[in-house]
């Protein structure tokens, strides 16, 4: 019995121990499986190493040089079809085909090409662009090709390739020919754009441009002006030829687009060109007069000497208007404008007076203006009212500096014309006690007629320059 019980206990104990061991083994296995799953997920989720686009291109695409070598070889083929195909592929490469330029030029120079090939060559050069500029002479030659399609392709290529100095010189030589391709195919605008695009280096072309400017073809004139325009003041050596373009063969000023371009360019050349522009004022139609006037106004102070000389030689309303628009920078013209206030025309004094007002005067310029107003004998039609009005507008802003006019102002108080006397009294009123010397003249000119404008102006001036003397007048009557 005891053995039986002990045997069962040992058996049960063994079974219990084995069960626990199985559980432990199961737990270890599950843990290992879980770790394996985690490792697998980590491996699968790891990002792939980055690859640069340039690396892909380097490994998957051939280099440009590798592309060009068979195409350059194909240009030497005896088959026109192969040559055309190669030229088409070079065109598709654009500027990347620049290394193949020598092969393209060799083909064009050394073979009698069909119209299709000629056009294909020009298209390839156009696609390369400025990198094909060493071949521009070849393109220029194609402007004389008998086939219009080739000429059109050459014009397109010229616009894309552009000109170097040698090519520009060739264009100028062509323009001197009576039957030049630019005239024949109406390509003058293209020639002008090409020459204008050269930039500062175009200064080296000025001697040739001056020769071409003597052409009798207005279209050629326009091309040369377009070439000179970007140079600005650097185009000054061509001033005589440019100024001559303002006139036609009959010596009359021309009114066209070329003249307008010349006017704008002359405005960039500095004071040397102002005389030519000033002399043109009033000699053409209103539209061109406006262009000339606007250009002179933009020139500003640099144009004033020429304008002043022109106005000194003869009255010119347009010159006066330009000076007025220039404003204070035109003060050097004030003496001549003052002289023109006495013009015998009943219309001219007004613009001169308005110009003086818009320009303004300096203190040292005021005595001549006062003397012009005080002059007893005046030309027929001279507008004294305008002179007196402008006097009262330009003098007061000078403030105390206007005291230099005291002698003229005292004389003006005795002037027989009321407008002159009133203008002098108004200016004296702005000077205050500094003009007290004029009080006897004010008192002497007072008649007691309080209703007249002249007497009121005198009393106001006396009240400003000498209040005590004004008080004495009040005892005579109430103003």
C-alpha positions in Angstrom: 0.0 0.0 0.0 2.7 2.3 1.0 4.8 1.5 -2.0 1.8 1.9 -4.2 1.2 5.4 -2.7 4.9 6.3 -3.0 5.0 5.1 -6.6 2.1 7.3 -7.5 3.6 10.3 -5.8 6.9 9.8 -7.7 4.9 9.4 -10.9 2.8 12.4 -10.3 5.9 14.4 -9.4 7.7 13.4 -12.6 4.7 14.3 -14.7 4.5 17.7 -13.0 8.1 18.4 -13.6 7.9 17.4 -17.2 4.9 19.6 -17.7 6.7 22.6 -16.3 9.7 21.9 -18.5 7.4 21.8 -21.6 5.9 25.2 -20.7 9.3 26.6 -20.3 10.4 25.3 -23.7 7.2 26.6 -25.3 7.9 30.1 -23.9 11.4 30.2 -25.2 10.3 29.1 -28.6 7.6 31.8 -28.8 10.1 34.4 -27.7 12.6 33.3 -30.4 9.8 33.4 -33.0 8.8 36.9 -32.0 12.4 38.1 -32.2 12.7 36.6 -35.7 9.6 38.4 -36.8 10.9 41.7 -35.5 14.2 41.3 -37.3 12.4 40.4 -40.5 10.2 43.5 -40.3 13.2 45.7 -39.6 15.0 44.3 -42.6 12.0 44.7 -44.9 11.3 48.3 -43.7 15.0 49.5 -44.0 15.1 52.3 -46.7 16.9 51.6 -49.9 20.2 53.6 -50.4 19.6 56.8 -52.3 20.8 57.1 -55.8 21.4 60.5 -57.5 19.7 61.4 -60.7 23.0 62.3 -62.2 24.3 58.8 -61.4 21.3 57.2 -63.2 21.9 59.5 -66.2 25.6 58.7 -66.2 24.9 54.9 -66.2 21.8 54.8 -68.4 22.5 57.6 -71.0 25.5 58.0 -73.3 27.5 61.3 -73.1 26.9 64.1 -75.5 30.2 63.5 -77.0 29.3 59.9 -77.6 26.1 61.2 -79.4 28.0 63.6 -81.5 30.7 61.4 -82.8 28.5 59.2 -85.0 26.6 62.3 -86.1 29.8 64.1 -87.1 30.9 61.0 -89.0 27.5 60.9 -90.7 28.0 64.5 -92.0 30.9 63.1 -94.1 28.7 60.4 -95.7 28.1 60.4 -99.4 24.4 59.8 -98.7 22.4 63.0 -98.7 19.7 61.3 -96.6 22.2 60.4 -93.9 23.6 63.9 -93.8 20.1 65.4 -93.5 19.3 62.9 -90.7 22.4 63.8 -88.9 21.7 67.6 -89.2 18.2 67.1 -87.9 19.5 65.2 -84.9 22.1 68.0 -84.3 19.3 70.6 -84.4 17.4 68.6 -81.8 20.4 68.8 -79.5 20.4 72.6 -79.6 23.4 74.3 -77.9 24.8 70.9 -76.9 25.7 70.4 -80.6 28.2 73.3 -80.4 31.3 70.9 -80.5 30.1 69.7 -83.9 30.2 73.2 -85.4 33.5 72.6 -87.3 32.0 69.5 -89.0 28.8 71.4 -89.9 30.8 74.3 -91.4 33.1 71.9 -93.3 30.0 70.3 -94.8 28.6 73.7 -95.8 31.8 75.0 -97.3 33.0 71.9 -99.1 30.0 70.5 -100.8 27.3 71.4 -103.3 24.3 71.0 -101.1 20.7 70.6 -102.1 18.1 73.1 -100.9 17.0 70.7 -98.2 20.6 70.3 -96.9 21.3 74.0 -97.0 18.1 74.6 -95.0 19.1 71.8 -92.6 22.5 73.3 -92.1 21.0 76.7 -91.3 18.5 75.2 -89.0 21.3 73.4 -87.1 23.2 76.7 -86.7 20.1 78.5 -85.5 19.5 75.7 -82.9 23.1 76.1 -81.6 22.6 79.8 -81.2 25.3 82.2 -80.3 27.8 79.3 -80.1 27.6 79.2 -83.9 28.8 82.8 -84.3 32.1 81.7 -85.9 30.0 80.6 -88.8 28.0 83.8 -89.3 29.9 84.6 -92.6 28.4 81.4 -94.1 24.9 82.5 -93.0 25.3 85.9 -94.5 26.3 84.4 -97.8 23.1 82.4 -97.8 21.1 85.6 -97.9 22.0 85.7 -101.6 20.8 82.2 -102.3 18.3 82.0 -105.2 15.9 79.8 -103.2 13.5 81.8 -100.9 13.4 78.9 -98.4 17.1 79.1 -97.9 17.0 82.8 -97.5 14.3 82.6 -94.9 16.3 80.0 -93.0 19.4 82.2 -93.2 17.5 85.2 -91.8 16.2 83.0 -89.0 19.7 81.7 -88.3 21.1 85.3 -88.2 18.5 86.3 -85.7 19.5 83.3 -83.4 23.2 83.4 -83.9 23.9 87.1 -83.9 26.9 89.0 -85.2 30.5 89.4 -84.2 32.5 92.5 -85.3 33.6 90.9 -88.5 30.0 89.9 -89.3 28.8 93.4 -88.5 31.4 94.8 -90.9 30.2 92.5 -93.6 26.6 93.7 -93.0 27.7 97.3 -93.4 29.5 96.5 -96.6 26.4 94.8 -97.9 24.2 97.8 -97.0 26.4 100.0 -99.3 25.4 97.9 -102.3 22.5 99.2 -104.3 21.0 95.7 -104.7 21.8 94.3 -101.3 20.0 91.3 -99.8 18.5 93.3 -96.9 16.8 95.5 -99.4 15.8 92.7 -101.7 14.2 90.6 -99.0 13.0 93.4 -96.8 15.3 92.5 -93.9 16.3 96.0 -92.9 14.7 95.6 -89.4 16.7 92.4 -88.9 19.9 94.2 -89.8 19.2 97.0 -87.4 18.4 94.6 -84.6 21.6 92.6 -85.2 23.8 95.7 -85.2 22.1 97.1 -82.1 22.7 93.9 -80.2 26.5 94.0 -80.6 26.8 96.3 -77.6 29.7 98.6 -76.6 32.0 96.9 -79.1 30.0 98.7 -81.8 32.2 101.8 -81.1 34.7 100.2 -83.4 32.2 100.3 -86.2 31.6 104.1 -86.0 33.9 105.0 -88.9 32.1 102.5 -91.2 28.7 103.6 -89.9 29.6 107.2 -90.8 30.3 106.2 -94.3 27.0 104.2 -94.6 25.1 107.1 -93.1 25.8 109.0 -96.3 23.6 106.6 -98.2 20.6 108.0 -99.9 18.4 105.1 -98.8 16.2 106.1 -95.8 15.9 102.4 -94.7 19.7 102.2 -94.5 19.7 105.3 -92.5 17.3 103.7 -90.0 19.6 100.7 -89.7 22.6 102.9 -88.9 20.7 104.9 -86.3 19.5 101.6 -84.7 23.2 100.5 -84.5 24.3 103.8 -82.9 21.4 104.3 -80.5 22.7 101.9 -77.8 26.1 103.7 -77.7 24.6 106.9 -76.3 27.3 109.6 -76.0 29.9 107.3 -77.4 28.2 107.9 -80.8 29.3 111.6 -80.7 31.8 111.3 -83.5 28.9 110.6 -85.8 27.1 113.8 -84.8 27.5 115.6 -88.2 26.1 112.6 -90.1 23.2 112.1 -87.7 22.3 115.8 -87.7 22.2 115.7 -91.5 19.6 112.9 -91.3 17.1 115.5 -90.0 16.9 117.0 -93.5 15.9 115.5 -96.9 17.6 116.0 -100.2 15.9 119.3 -100.7 17.2 120.7 -97.4 13.8 120.4 -95.8 13.4 118.8 -92.4 11.9 115.3 -92.8 9.1 114.0 -90.7 9.4 110.2 -90.5 10.5 107.4 -88.1 14.2 107.9 -89.0 14.0 111.6 -88.0 12.3 110.6 -84.7 15.0 108.1 -83.9 17.7 110.6 -84.7 16.1 113.2 -82.4 16.1 110.7 -79.5 19.7 109.8 -80.2 20.9 113.4 -80.5 19.4 114.0 -77.0 21.9 111.4 -75.7 25.0 113.1 -77.2 25.2 116.0 -74.8 25.4 119.8 -75.3 27.1 119.5 -78.7 23.8 118.3 -80.3 21.5 120.9 -78.6 22.2 123.4 -81.4 21.1 121.1 -84.1 17.9 120.3 -82.2 17.1 123.9 -81.3 17.5 125.0 -84.9 15.0 122.4 -85.9 12.2 123.8 -83.7 9.4 125.4 -85.7 10.7 124.1 -89.0 8.7 120.9 -89.1 5.2 119.7 -88.3 3.7 119.9 -84.9 4.2 116.2 -84.1 8.0 116.3 -84.8 8.2 119.7 -83.0 6.9 117.9 -79.9 9.6 115.2 -80.2 12.3 117.8 -80.5 10.9 119.8 -77.5 10.6 116.8 -75.3 14.1 115.8 -76.1 15.5 119.2 -75.3 13.5 119.2 -72.0 15.1 115.8 -71.1 18.5 117.3 -71.8 17.7 120.0 -69.3 20.6 122.3 -68.3 22.9 121.1 -71.1 20.5 122.4 -73.7 20.0 125.9 -72.2 23.0 127.6 -73.8 21.9 126.6 -77.3 18.3 127.6 -76.5 19.4 130.9 -75.2 21.4 131.7 -78.2 18.6 130.7 -80.5 16.2 133.0 -78.6 18.7 135.8 -78.7 19.0 135.6 -82.5 15.2 135.6 -83.1 11.9 135.2 -81.2 10.7 131.6 -81.1 7.7 130.7 -79.1 8.7 127.0 -79.0 12.1 127.8 -77.6 10.5 129.9 -74.8 8.2 126.9 -74.1 11.1 124.5 -73.7 12.9 126.9 -71.4 9.8 127.2 -69.2 9.5 123.4 -69.0 13.1 123.0 -68.1 12.4 125.2 -65.1 15.0 126.6 -62.6 17.8 125.0 -64.5 17.1 127.5 -67.3 17.9 130.6 -65.2 20.8 131.5 -67.5 18.1 132.4 -70.1 16.3 134.9 -67.9 18.2 138.0 -69.4 17.1 137.0 -72.9 13.6 136.3 -71.8 13.4 139.7 -70.2 14.5 141.3 -73.5 11.7 139.3 -75.3 9.1 140.8 -73.0 9.4 144.0 -75.1 8.7 142.2 -78.4 6.4 144.2 -80.7 4.1 141.2 -81.2 1.0 141.4 -79.0 1.1 137.6 -78.5 4.8 136.9 -77.6 5.2 138.7 -74.2 2.8 136.3 -72.5 4.9 133.2 -73.1 8.1 135.0 -72.1 6.4 136.2 -68.9 5.1 132.8 -68.1 8.5 131.3 -68.7 10.1 133.8 -66.3 7.5 132.8 -63.6 8.1 129.1 -64.1 11.9 129.4 -64.1 12.2 131.9 -61.3 14.8 134.6 -60.9 17.8 135.3 -58.8 18.3 138.6 -57.0 21.0 139.8 -59.4 18.6 139.2 -62.4 15.8 141.4 -61.0 17.1 144.9 -61.9 16.9 144.3 -65.7 13.3 143.0 -65.1 12.4 146.1 -63.2 14.0 148.4 -65.8 12.0 146.6 -68.5 8.8 147.3 -66.6 9.7 151.0 -65.9 10.6 151.8 -69.5 8.5 154.8 -70.6 8.7 154.2 -74.4 7.6 150.8 -75.3 7.1 148.9 -78.6 3.6 148.9 -80.0 1.7 145.9 -78.6 4.0 145.3 -75.5 1.8 144.1 -72.7 2.6 146.3 -69.7 0.0 144.6 -67.5 1.7 141.2 -68.1 5.0 142.6 -67.1 3.7 144.2 -63.9 1.8 141.0 -63.1 4.9 138.8 -63.5 7.0 141.3 -61.5 4.7 140.8 -58.5 4.9 137.1 -58.8 8.7 136.5 -59.1 10.0 139.2 -56.8 8.3 138.5 -53.4 9.7 134.9 -53.2 13.2 136.5 -53.0 12.3 137.9 -49.6 14.9 140.4 -48.1 17.2 139.9 -51.2 14.7 142.0 -53.2 16.0 145.1 -51.3 18.5 145.5 -54.2 15.5 146.8 -56.2 14.7 149.7 -53.9 15.9 152.4 -56.4 13.7 151.0 -59.2 10.8 150.5 -56.8 10.9 154.1 -55.6 11.0 155.3 -59.2 8.1 153.0 -60.1 5.9 154.6 -57.5 5.9 157.8 -59.7 5.2 155.9 -62.9 2.2 157.2 -64.9 0.8 153.7 -65.4 -1.2 152.5 -62.5 -0.2 148.9 -63.0 3.5 149.7 -62.7 3.0 151.8 -59.6 0.8 149.2 -57.9 3.3 146.4 -58.7 6.1 148.4 -57.0 3.9 149.2 -54.0 3.1 145.5 -53.6 6.7 144.5 -53.6 7.6 147.2 -51.1 4.9 145.9 -48.8 6.8 142.5 -48.7 10.0 144.2 -47.7 8.7 145.8 -44.5 10.7 148.4 -42.5 13.9 147.6 -44.5 12.3 149.7 -47.3 11.5 152.6 -45.0 13.5 154.9 -47.4 10.5 154.6 -49.8 8.0 156.1 -47.4 8.4 159.7 -48.7 7.7 158.5 -52.2 4.6 156.6 -50.9 3.4 159.7 -49.1 4.1 162.0 -52.1 2.1 159.7 -54.3 -0.9 159.6 -52.0 -3.7 161.9 -53.2 -6.4 161.0 -50.7 -8.5 159.1 -53.2 -9.1 156.1 -51.0 -11.3 154.4 -53.5 -8.6 153.8 -56.1 -6.6 150.6 -56.2 -3.4 152.6 -56.6 -4.1 154.5 -53.3 -5.0 151.4 -51.4 -1.8 149.7 -52.5 0.2 152.8 -51.5 -1.3 152.9 -48.0 -0.8 149.1 -47.5 2.9 149.5 -48.5 3.3 152.5 -46.2 1.7 150.6 -43.3 4.3 147.9 -43.8 7.5 150.0 -44.3 6.7 153.0 -42.0 3.6 152.5 -39.7 4.1 155.9 -38.1 3.8 157.6 -41.5 0.7 155.6 -42.3 -0.8 156.8 -39.0 -0.3 160.4 -40.2 -2.2 159.6 -43.3 -5.1 158.3 -41.3 -5.6 161.7 -39.8 -6.4 163.0 -43.3 -9.2 160.6 -43.9 -10.3 157.0 -43.3 -9.1 154.6 -46.0 
